[in-house]
Amino acid sequence: MRLGTKLGKLLARLGGVPSAGNFEVDAREADPDPSVVPGAVSARQQELIDQVLVNPVIGGHSLRTAVLSVEIAKRLGLTTALGDIFLGGLFHDVGQLFVPPALLVAPRPLTPTERTEIVESHPVLGALVLGGAGLSQAVLDCVLHHHERWDGGGYPYGLAHDRIPVAARIVAVAEVYDVLTHDQAYRAALTREETLDEVCHAAGNQLDPEVAILAYDLLHKGSSSACRATPARPAASYAVRPSRPPLTFGGLRAAHAS
């Protein structure tokens, strides 16, 4: 199955997706770049892609997050990692397929048990599923670590700073932007300007400050702001590297069980 062809048809049905300089990309111009989207996937991987894309809760969000993640990664010079980052963005919430839908769209605050034992288990569940489907370690890193925080207050492992794989830090910024700019069960969407202010304020605590500032500059339309105050790190320092020894499917299962 040619994944690029399938996504091109889906994008056409969606009528376009947001991108860096144009938030209403014409569907005829929205086909994924063949150099970014893997050309072929296994039957199991295609099954998971279908499950994600048709899901009414995570489908559109996952695709938009993948597209924006790639745009950010391009500007960081990660040209050899774009395919994995695209799939990492597309699959980042795949674990939510195994969370009761009523919790994902609950118009109320979740209880501590619902949040920590069910909803916040989705990164590990997703990585387990994808590890069993033969996805790369870089894709698993995006899925497993996209809810880690730059200040170490995230989950599932409380990683901080450069211990969080850079691909996951990119997906985290793209996800925050997409979540805030779309209606949720518990609140209405923010404007683009309001969202970018939130991204700027999260730089250095929730989000990698340099990735967040780069995304701000990428998506901001208008005058410059204080979010430009922190100088960008050289692109070469963003080389994709493992933050820990690769975690095998069996090892991930054992970590989650412990």
C-alpha positions in Angstrom: 0.0 0.0 0.0 1.3 3.4 -1.0 0.9 5.5 2.1 1.4 8.8 0.3 -1.4 8.1 -2.1 -3.8 7.2 0.7 -3.0 10.3 2.6 -3.3 12.4 -0.5 -6.9 11.1 -0.9 -7.7 11.8 2.7 -6.3 15.3 2.5 -8.5 15.9 -0.5 -11.6 14.8 1.5 -10.6 17.0 4.4 -10.3 20.0 2.1 -6.8 20.8 3.1 -4.7 21.0 6.3 -2.9 23.8 8.1 0.7 24.5 7.2 3.4 26.9 8.1 2.5 30.0 6.0 -1.0 29.1 4.9 -3.6 27.9 7.2 -6.1 26.9 4.5 -3.9 24.9 2.1 -5.8 24.0 -1.1 -6.4 20.2 -1.2 -4.7 20.1 -4.7 -1.5 21.3 -3.1 -1.6 19.3 0.1 -0.3 15.9 -1.1 2.5 14.8 1.2 6.0 15.2 -0.1 7.2 11.7 -1.2 10.5 12.4 0.5 8.7 12.8 3.8 5.9 10.2 3.8 7.1 6.6 3.7 6.2 5.0 0.4 5.1 1.6 1.7 3.9 0.2 5.0 3.1 -3.2 6.3 -0.4 -4.5 6.5 -0.5 -4.1 10.3 0.9 -0.5 10.0 -1.7 0.3 7.4 -4.4 -1.1 9.7 -3.3 1.2 12.5 -3.1 4.2 10.1 -6.7 3.6 9.1 -7.8 3.3 12.7 -6.2 6.6 13.6 -7.3 8.6 10.5 -11.0 7.5 10.7 -11.3 8.1 14.4 -13.5 11.1 15.1 -11.6 12.1 18.2 -8.0 11.9 17.1 -8.0 11.5 13.3 -7.9 15.1 12.1 -5.8 16.2 15.1 -3.2 13.5 14.4 -2.8 14.4 10.8 -2.5 18.1 11.4 0.0 17.5 14.2 2.1 15.3 11.8 2.1 18.0 9.1 3.1 20.8 11.5 5.8 18.6 13.1 7.4 18.1 9.7 7.4 21.9 9.1 9.1 22.5 12.4 11.6 19.7 11.8 12.5 21.1 8.4 13.5 24.4 9.9 15.6 22.6 12.5 17.5 21.0 9.6 16.4 17.4 10.5 16.0 16.5 6.8 16.9 12.8 7.3 14.4 12.3 10.1 11.3 13.8 8.4 9.6 10.4 7.7 9.9 9.2 11.3 8.7 12.6 12.6 5.7 12.5 10.3 4.8 9.0 11.5 5.5 10.0 15.1 3.1 12.9 14.7 0.5 10.8 13.0 0.7 8.0 15.6 1.4 10.2 18.7 -2.1 9.5 20.2 -2.7 6.0 18.9 -2.8 4.8 22.5 -6.0 6.8 22.9 -7.7 4.1 20.7 -7.6 2.0 23.8 -9.0 4.6 26.2 -12.8 4.8 26.8 -14.0 7.5 24.3 -16.3 9.0 27.0 -13.2 10.0 28.9 -11.5 11.6 25.9 -14.5 13.9 25.3 -15.7 14.4 28.9 -17.0 17.9 29.3 -15.8 17.9 32.9 -12.5 17.6 34.8 -11.2 14.0 35.0 -10.8 12.4 38.4 -7.2 11.7 39.5 -7.7 8.0 38.8 -9.2 8.6 35.4 -6.4 10.9 34.4 -3.3 9.1 35.8 -4.3 5.4 35.4 -6.3 5.6 32.2 -5.9 8.7 30.0 -2.2 9.3 30.9 -1.4 5.7 30.0 -1.9 6.3 26.3 1.7 7.1 25.4 2.9 3.8 26.8 0.0 1.9 25.3 0.7 3.5 21.9 4.4 2.6 22.0 3.5 -1.0 22.9 1.2 -1.3 20.0 3.6 0.4 17.5 6.6 -1.6 18.8 4.7 -4.8 18.0 3.9 -3.4 14.5 7.6 -2.9 13.6 7.8 0.9 13.7 11.2 2.5 14.2 12.6 3.6 17.6 12.4 7.2 16.5 8.6 6.8 15.9 8.2 5.0 19.3 10.1 7.9 20.9 7.6 10.5 19.6 4.7 8.4 20.9 6.2 7.5 24.2 7.6 11.0 25.1 5.3 13.6 23.6 3.8 14.4 27.0 7.1 14.8 28.8 7.8 18.4 29.8 11.0 20.4 29.4 11.0 21.1 33.2 10.6 17.3 34.0 7.0 17.5 35.2 5.5 15.4 32.4 4.8 11.7 31.9 5.3 8.8 31.6 8.9 9.0 32.8 9.5 12.6 34.0 12.3 13.2 31.5 13.7 16.8 31.2 15.6 18.9 28.8 17.8 17.0 26.3 16.9 13.6 27.8 13.6 14.0 25.9 14.2 12.9 22.3 14.1 15.9 20.0 11.5 14.4 17.7 9.1 14.1 20.7 9.8 17.7 21.7 8.8 18.8 18.2 5.6 16.7 18.2 4.8 18.2 21.7 4.9 21.7 20.4 2.8 20.8 17.3 0.3 19.0 19.4 -0.2 21.9 21.8 -0.7 24.3 18.9 -3.3 22.1 17.3 -5.2 21.3 20.5 -5.5 25.0 21.4 -6.6 26.1 18.0 -9.5 23.5 17.8 -12.6 23.1 19.9 -12.4 20.6 22.8 -15.2 19.1 24.8 -14.1 21.3 27.8 -13.4 24.6 26.0 -13.7 26.5 22.8 -10.8 27.0 20.4 -8.4 29.9 21.0 -7.5 32.2 18.1 -4.1 31.7 16.4 -2.7 34.8 18.2 -3.9 33.6 21.6 -2.5 30.1 20.9 0.9 31.5 19.9 1.0 33.5 23.1 0.3 30.3 25.1 3.1 28.5 23.2 5.5 31.4 24.0 4.5 31.3 27.6 5.1 27.5 27.8 8.6 27.8 26.3 11.1 26.8 29.0 8.7 25.0 31.3 6.3 22.7 29.4 8.0 23.0 26.0 11.6 23.0 24.7 12.1 26.8 24.5 14.0 26.8 21.3 11.6 24.5 19.5 8.7 26.5 20.8 10.2 29.9 19.8 11.0 28.5 16.3 7.4 27.3 16.0 6.2 30.7 17.1 8.3 32.5 14.5 7.2 30.0 11.9 3.5 30.5 12.6 3.3 34.1 13.7 1.8 36.6 11.3 2.5 40.2 12.3 5.1 42.1 14.4 7.9 40.5 16.3 7.4 39.8 20.0 9.3 39.1 23.2 9.2 35.4 22.3 12.1 36.1 20.0 14.3 37.1 22.9 16.0 33.7 23.4 18.6 33.1 20.7 18.2 29.9 18.6 20.5 27.0 19.1 22.5 26.0 16.0 20.6 23.5 13.9 23.6 21.0 14.1 22.9 20.6 17.8 19.5 19.1 17.0 21.0 15.9 15.5 18.6 13.1 16.3 20.3 10.9 18.9 18.9 8.3 21.4 18.6 9.7 24.9 18.8 6.1 26.3 19.5 2.6 24.9 16.7 1.5 22.5 13.8 0.1 24.4 12.6 -3.2 22.9 9.0 -4.2 22.7 9.4 -6.7 25.5 11.3 -4.2 27.6 8.7 -1.6 27.1 6.0 -4.1 28.2 8.0 -4.8 31.3 8.6 -1.1 32.1 4.8 -0.5 31.8 4.0 -3.4 34.1 6.4 -2.4 36.8 
